[in-house]
């Protein structure tokens, strides 16, 4: 199974400062974009957060009343155009989901994304892009039982993705384009590390 997250937080060359947001019963959001240094630098920031735990506490069911759920994410883009031939941008994204069921089991999902991109234009028909990227995904499961504390445990799963890519584009004719370059990817995968949860746990450490 796989998924693709397409993040678009607005224009990367804003002409004026814009701020907008909203506050709701279970979530809120904020967005800001602004030019800096005579429009040579642009900054975009977006954030969201949910606080739906209070809604679970209103449900007349014991386990759900003792559960919790919340989420937040933050993304930012900083772009710099020192001259017409060069453009440098930095992007970052952080999200975290947490759900706890009946105070006995909790799930945590964390995503961290970052990238740096440099675009250089040699002419109207020839340019290149260099991109370095990082993705860090962490999943955590915690199980605890007040009646059987020796079986309390925590499981961590991790996927780290690193990417470096250089791509050249050549447009020799109006109806033709030639792309070439090099791309390298490095993965670090931890399927699931098991560890004890609490001083009374007798769960063995497994990696």
N, C-alpha and C positions, 0 to 999 in steps of 0.2 A: 504494500500500500504506500502511496506517496501523495503529496499535496503541493500546491503552488500558492504562495501568498503574493499578490500583486498590490503593492503599496503606492498610492498616488496621493500626495498631500497638497498639491496645488502647483501653481506656476513656479518655475525656478528663476524667474527674472521679474519680480513684482515691481510695478511702477510707483506704488504708494503703500503706505502702511495699512494693513487690514487686521482686525481682531474680531472674532466672533466665537460664540459658544452657547451653551444651553445647560440648564439644570432641570433634571427630572426626578421622578419619585424613586427610580432605581438606578439611574446613571446620570453622569454629567460629562461635558466635553468642552474643549477649548482649542481654538486654532488661531495662530498668529503668523503673519508674514510681513516682512519689512525690508526695504533696501537700506544699505549702509555704505558709507564712504562714497558718496556721489554715484550711487547705484552700481559700483564695481563689485560690491559684495551683497548677497541676498541671504536672508535667514528665514527659515520656515520651521515652526514648531507646532506639533499637534499632540494632544493628550486626551485620554478618555479614562473614566473610572466608573465602576458599578458598586453599589452597596445594597445588595438585595437580601442581606441576611435578615433584616427586620421583617421582610415579607414571609420568609420561612417560619419565623417565630409566631406568625399569626395563624399558621395552619394547625388545626386541632388534631395533630398526630404527634405522639411523644418524640419519636426519633427525628422527625423533621423540625420540631421545635428546638431540638438541641443540635441542629445542623447549622452550617454557615456556608456562604458562597460569595466570592467577590473577584473582581477582575480589574486590571488596569493596563494601559499601554501608553508609551511615549515615543514619538518619532521626531527627528529633526534633520534638516538639510541645510548645509552651509555651502554656498557656491561663490567662487571668486573668479572674476574675469579680468586678469591683469592687462590684457591687450586683445585685439580682435582675433588673434591666432591661437590663443590659449584659454582654456577653461578648466578649473580645478574644483571638484566638489567632494564634500564629505557627508556621509549619510549614516545615521544610527537609529536603531529601533529596539525597544525593550518592552516585553509584555510578560505578565504573570497572571495565571489563573489559580485559584485555590478553592477547593471544595472539601468540607469536612462533614461526615455523616455521623450523627449521633455521638459525636466526640470520641468515637472509637477508631474511625478510619478517616484519613485525610489524603487528598490528592493535590499535588502541586505541579504546574506546568510552567516552565520559564523559557522564553525565547529571547536571544540576544543576537542582533544583526548589526554589522558595520561594514562600510565600504568606502574606498577612496578611488576617485576617477580623475584621470587627466586626459583631456582631448586637445590635440594639436592639429591645426589645419595648415598644411603646406601650400595648398592652392584650392581653387574651387572644385577641383576634381580629385584631390588626394589628401587624405587625413588619416589619423590613427587615434585609437583609444587604448589607454592602459587602465586596467581595473584590478584592484586588490580587494577581496571580500572575505568576511568571516561570518559564520553562523554557529551559534552555540545553543543546543536544545537540551534541556534538563527536565526529566520526569522523576518525581519523588512520590513514593507511597509509604504511608506510616500506618501501622496497625497496633492498637493497644487495647488491653482488656484489664480492667481493674480487678476482676476475679481471677485472672490468669496472667499476672504481670511478667512471668518468666517466658511467655510466648510473644511479648511485644517486639516488633521488628520494624526496620526501615529499609526500603529498597530504592536505590538510585540508578537511573538509566541516563546515559549521556551520549550525545552525538555532536561532534565538533567537525565543521566543514571549513576548509581554507581553500581559497581560489585565487590564482593570479593569471590574468589574461591580457594579452596584447593583440589588438586587431587592427589591421590596415584595410582601408577601403579606397579603391581606385575606380573612377568613373571615366573611362576613356571615350565613351560615346554616350549620347543621350539615352539610348535604350539598353545600355550594357553597364554592368557593375561587377567588379572583381574584388572579393574579400579574401584575405589570407592573414594568418597570424599563428599564435601559439597559446596554449592553455594548459595550466597545471592545477591539479586538485589533490588535496590531502585530507583523508578522513581519519578521525579517531573515534572509535565506537566502544562504548561500555554497555553491554547488553543488560546488566543488572547486578549491582553490588548489594549484597545483603549484610546488614549490620544490626546489632542489638539496639533496642530503644529503651533507655532508662537503666538505672543501676541494678534492678532486679531481673532484667532479661537474661536468659540463658541461651539465646540464639547465637549460633556460630557465625563468625565473620567470614563471608564468602565473597571472592572477587573473581 
